[in-house]
Amino acid sequence: MSNLKSRLIRFNAACALLCFEALAHAASLQAASDVKAASQAQVSPRADIFAARPVVGDDPGAVRDTLATGRVHANWPTLTERLRELIPARKPPPNLDLAKVGLDHDLVFVVPLPYGVLYRSQNHSLTVKTDLASDDAPGMIVLKKIVAGQSGRGLVVAPEAKAKGFVQQIDLVELKLDASSKTKVRAHLTVPQATFASVDGDFAIALMCDLTPPYLSDKREHSDPTDDEPTDITTRASVLYANIRAVWLISPHTGTVLTKNLHLSN
C-alpha cells in the first residue's frame, strides 16, 4: 500500500509539472506573438490604408445644429481619430465661442464623387474633373441635401398639390469658403491598377477645414405650388463658413487615401 501511494504521489507530481510546462510554453508563444505584432505595428508606416475601415466624416447637419442651438450633439458620426491624426498639427488662437460648443478643432467633410473620375488602365492614369457645387448654388460646396416627400410635377395641377400630399421638406447644408468661390477639383495622378480595382469606383473628396466667422447662416424658405412645380416646398438652407486646410481624394468604403495633394480652383 505504501509503495502504491508513493507511486501515485510521483505520478501526480509529474502531471502537475507537465501542465505547468504546457502553460508556460503557451504563455511564451503568446508573448512572442504580441511582440511580433507590436514590432510590425511600429515598422509599418501609418499611411494611406486604414485597414479597410470605412471613413465617415463629420455630419454637416449636426455641425449646423450645434452652431444654431449652442448645444453639442454627442452622437453625430465623426471621422476616425486616425484620420484626424494625419492632419498636420496647428495651434490657432483659441476661439472661445467655438470652444463652448466643442467645435474648436479641425472638421472633416466627406463629399462623394458620383461622377468626374476617369481611369485609364493603359498608363495607370486617374483623372479627377468635378465641381463640388450644384447648379442651384454656384460658389458653394454641397455637403448635404435631403429631400423628403414627393414632387407633383407631371402628376397634379398646382391648386390641388398640397391637398393631394405633394409636399416636400428639403434640408440643404453647404460650405462657403471665401470670396474666391473655389469649388472645382482638377487632378491627374498615377494609381496602380490593383489599387484602383480595390476601391471599386468608390471615390470621395475629404475636406479638412476649420470654421471661420460668421460660422453659420441659416434660413427657411417656403414656396407654394406653381404650374411649373406643383409641389408645396419648404427648404432649410444652411451655410457653414470655413477655411480649407487640405483636400484629399479617398475611398470612403476602404479607407484608402489616394492622394493628399488636391486643391480647389475656380
Buried (B, 14 or more C-beta within 10 A) or exposed (E): EEEEEEEEEEEEEEEEEEEEEEEEEEEEEEEEEEEEEEEEEEEEEEEBBBEEBEBBBBBBBBBBBBBEEEEEBEEBEBBBEEBBEBBEEEEEEEBEEBEEBEBBBBBBBBBEBEEBBEBEEEEBEBEBEBBBBBEEBEBBBBBBBEEEBBBBEEEBEBEEBBEEEBBBEBBBBBBBBEEEBBBBBBBEBEBEEEBBEBBEEBBBBBBBBBBBEEBBBBEEEEEEBEEEBBBBBBBBBBBBBBEBBBBBBBBBBBBBBBBBEBEBEE
